Structure formats: C-alpha cells, structure tokens
C-alpha cells in the first residue's frame, strides 16, 4: 500500500494553508464589489474610507501600475473595474487596514456613483443584432467558437430512416471548495514581490501579477501553499486577487493578506459553464447512426477566462464514443453580464456527456431498441475514424471493455427488467437504473502545450529533493511523483522530499488541469531519472563491474543485471559519485506527442491518447416527496496503468459524489444577474448520508504515452453521473428530463405530486 506523503500533516492540522501564514506588520485587504451586474462608474469617493482610523491604503483601478487587464487567453479581465462593471463580482476598490474588521467597515464607507445599465443575461439575447457590447472591440459578444465539418450531414439525414431532435441544458455550478480564496503578498528588499497562495497554477498567477504590477516575470515569485480544494476553481480568480495583494504590498511595503469570506468567494469566483445543446440524430434501418447535427452555446459570463478551452473539449467529444460518418457541430461561448465561467472538473465534458448520453438513450427508446445494444452497434472500434478525422490506431479502444465490466458487476440485465417505468410499487416508490459511457482525450490536446519539467536532486547521503512543474491540488500528485521516483531508484518514499511549486525554481509546465498531472509530471520525472542513471553508469562500472544488461535499482541496492551477485547499496553508490565531484542533478522534461487541429473544419488528431469509462446507477424516487435516492453506482474506468490503485479508487468515489451534485442538486441561482445563494445554507451539495454504495473497477491497458503506461482518471469519473442519473430517473418515473439539475421540485411537477 502506498501512503499519501501529505496525509499526516493534513489530518494533524500541521499543513499550512494561505490563511495560516503570518508576517510581521501584516495588514489585511478586502474588496468592495460592484452594486450592479452592468453599470457605468461615474465616480468613486474613497475619502471616507481613508479617513477611518486603522486604514492603511485604499486603491482603485487608477492605482494599478501595470496593465488594468489580464486573462488566460484574452486580456479582457479587469483587475479592478475601470469605467464600468460587467458582473456583480467585479471589484471597484480594495481597502487595506490593520484588521479585517476595520477594512470591511471602511469598504462600506466608500461612495460609488453608478449609472445602471440593462444587463444582458441570456446568451441568445447577447447574440441578437442590437445587443449591447459586453466588451468594446468584440461586437458579436462571442468569446470563442469552434466547428466540426465531417462528411455530409444532409446526405446522412437523407439516408436515415428516423431523425430525432432534442434540446438539453445545464446550469451554473459552484466549485464548493472548503478553502475560500486566500493569499499573502510580501514586498522583498530588492523591490520584487513574493506571493504565497492557494492557487492551482502558480505560473498563471505569476503572469497576472507581473502584468498588473508592471514587474518582469523574474521579479515575481509565486509559492503555492497547501490547497484546500480547487476542482478547477483556483486559477483565474485567485490570480487576480493575488495581483491586487501584490499591488498593495508594493505600495505600502507591508505584507498584505487577502482571505475571502464564503459570500465574497461565491460572488466573484467563476463557475462551471451553463450549456444549451440542440441535437439532431439520424438513424438508418440497421440502427446505425448516419448523421449528427449539434449546436452548443455556453455562457461565458463577463470574461473569456478559459472558455476557448472549455468549449473545445465538448466539440471534440460531441458524438460520444460512437462512429458517426456525418457530423456538423457549431460551438460558441458568449459574453453576458452573469458571473464569468471557467475551468471546473471535467472541463466541459460533464455537460456534453449529459446531452449526448441522454440523446443516445432517447434515440434507442424512439427506435424501440435496447439502449445497450444500440450503443454497442455504434461504438468506436479499433482503427476507426472519429468525427474529427482521427484514426484510433495508436491506443487500445476499450469502450466495450469498460461497458461490459460495468454491466456485469452491476447485474444490469436483471435490474433493468425491474425498472418501474412510471408505475410505482405499493409503497409509492419508483425504481430505475441508468448508465452512461464516454471517451475522453487525455491532457491538453491540440489547443494547449503538453510540456512539463521535473528536477531530481540527489544529495550525498542518498536522500533526494523532487520538484515538478505541475501542482499538488489535493489529488495526490505529490504521492504519485514520489512513488515513481522512489520505485525507479529502489528507495523508500521517506528518502524523498517533495517541494511545493515555486515559480522561481522550476519552469512553467502549463496548468495542472485536464487530468494531466500524473501523465506529464510522471514522464518528466522518468526523464530526469534516466539522465541521472546515465550519469552514474561510469561509476557503477567501476564499483560493481560492466553490465551488458544494465543496472537494476531495487530494495536499496544497485545490482549488476548481468552479474546479480555484484551489487552495492544505493546510498554508497551515490556517495561514490559525489566523491568524484559528480553531482546527481537533472532537469527532466516531457513534451507530448504531436497533435494538430484545423480550425476551419474541426479536423485533426485532437489528443494523443484517450481513456474510456462507464458508470451505472440504481436509484429510487419517492412518489410522495419526489426525493431521489441513489442506492448504488458501479464505475469502470480504463486508466492505462494505476500508479496508486488506492488513490485511484478515491478519485472514483469523489468523482461520483461531485457528479451526483451536478445531476440532482447544484445550481447557482441568478436573479437579474445577482446570485441568490451565496453560501452553503442555500447552495446545496450532496452530503455523506446521501452517498450511494460505490464499486470501482480499474481497467488497465498500459499506454506508451504515459509513465509506466498511466493515462488519466480525475475528471472522467465526474463526466458521467449527469447522464446516468437522468437515464435512471426516466426508467423509474417514465419522464425524460433534459435539463440539470433534476431537483425534487421538477420531479414533483412532472409526476403531479401535490
């Protein structure tokens, strides 16, 4: 069993989160958020706040020394609102004081004169001819768009025996991490700035801070603290907050801490994108899918953020794991005055998989065919060509394998026959089962840069220091990286110290998103190991003789594979290298295999490899209360190779929990652009008693692209529960829901519960 290397510090309370940090003479800064979702700022009077005792500094957009705009893809995100506000989370002023209470009271005294504007709250309204511009210079209000043109959909529909159309929708979802945004900025004696904070990608934060302060990158140091949850949500927002803290620290010369309240966090932070889908599917007499026409619109909110990446993934995966010879897909992310949206676990795939896997069930039902048989008749096969023109001949296509293992373990045939289909039992209980399956591109794909670096530094006593360019966000990356390094050198985990991400000591390895951490980080570690072993070779030859078969590192020894009796303790071998002035240090790098994408047609090898998953669930619906109780989930996921099987099971259980929230409960409620549920008393997430029994099945088909054959797991689990639950609810009550979440209120209306 591999024990998490950060487990003890977290369970004992020794782990240091951003809000735990304290510095001498530290002051506290708080935001003043906008009063309207859309308005012109006529004036800001900060004098009443500045005059309050204990206030150290008050800043507005006029006090930003560098650029007023930052952004991951497009520089459209205002560090602080300038002439207007674009959503309720915009910050118009920051107050720094000796205590948080003084700062908050002072912020309330700031007088802002606004001219309220009518907000644009629906993407369809933002796309109308006379819609007001959210951002001048982008008059179409489109933050990003993609398309796929594959085959001829007109001919495909003409050859179809049945054509079915449906619309689907999802909503804003909060990340609901336990730790709200927090950071501390410190001005250094040389005029540089160091920011400690709970962020998922320190290098994004460095770019934001550098741009806003006007400092070059080498004078901005970002140090990641222990992260209290992220799920994709600790990127853009925390980076902007760190930029504000850095500005105040540079102005005052004092350490500045910003820690948001829950209400401030929910108000300002980005959410999961709401999507609206239109699916049109044509099926021939042999029940083969002949054509799909898909239209997707996502609400980007006030800023672009990572919308281009988030909507690209569902464009690639819009057909599900099915062979479709004719596809037309149009996808767009649209600016509105709602809360802006960005990365969240799944990165657009939970939304599209809800739509496509619901649609597949609908088509099967309309055609009078078993939904499993319909899927199997249309599944990807080895060597098939996808709707993006990619031929699947470089990895094992395991969609049938994960489906078969899930359904066998779930006892699908027996349970499926028991579904109520709109007829409750004598106790008023509906029973239903549902399943969903998917394929998912691994890592960033053709829209990103799959680069990663790792530093392995072996000390004279055989202990090691490990740094990796991707970050520990709670997913267990530290443990996976240490396990790979320890196994490669045959040493105990305790011999390795993992350093948290620091932008001043390792190169930018792109965001720790897209379930890429183990794959890219592990490969970078292996590259460093390879270089060090090659460094050691001449010394090992002297110590234990030449070896045609190489040297094996195992159980604390280095062994001559050609002459196994000749071996030396690893620590002694390291000491011998250092005695010869050979310092065992290496920078390992990984660059993903080539991929490409043609924007004009949406054709190309979108990702260098893929994973496959299937989840089935069993649930009941109470006819009196309309409450859904999910009883059991079986989840099978092909991961390439499980570096740590125990943590892999944990990822599956966590993904199921988050997926259930997406399916049944979670939604940020806006009223005229204003969030109504700013805390967990009104924003509902699944609780422990509501969790079902979860059976996890790890399917291993080692992939040449990954370390030891590993691929990905963190996000695939989360992308299937929406559709699996929706399909199960349909099989229970006989009503199809095409919008998430499927709340008790919606079920009540559907089955006429009074």
Secondary structure, DSSP 8 states (H G I E B T S, - for coil): ----TTHHHHHTT---BGGG---TT-EEEEEEE-SSSSEEEEEEE-HHHHTSTTEEEEE-GGG-SS-SEE-SSSS-EESS-SSEE-STT-EEEEEEESSHHHHHHHHHH-EEEEEE-----SHHHHTSTT---SSTT-TT-EEEEEEEEES-HHHHHHT-SEEEEEEEE---B----SS--EEEEEE-TTS-EEEEE--S-HHHHHHHHHHHH---GGGEEEEE-B-S--TT-SSHHHHHHHHHHHHHHHHHSS-EEEE--HHHHHHHS-BB--EEEEEEEEE-TTS-EEEEEEEEEEEEET--TTHHHHHHHHHHTTT-SB--S-EEEEEEEEE-SS--B---TTTTHHHHHHHHHHHHHHHHHHHT--HHHHHHHHB--TT-B-TTS-B--SS---HHHHHHHHHHHHTHHHHHHT--TT---TTSEEEEEEEEEEEEE-SSGGGS--EEEEEEEE-TTS-EEEEESS--SSSSHHHHHHHHHHHHHT--GGGEEE---BTTTS-----S-TT-HHHHHHHHHHHHHHHHHHHHHHHHHHHH---TT-EEEETTEEEESTTTT-EEEHHHHHHHHHHTT---EEEEEEE------BTTTTBS---S-EEEEEEEEEEEEETTT--EEEEEEEEEEE-SS-SSHHHHHHHHHHHHHHHHHHHHT----EETTEES--STTTS----GGG--EEEEEEE----TTSGGG----TTGGGGSHHHHHHHHHHHHHS----BS---HHHHHHHHT--
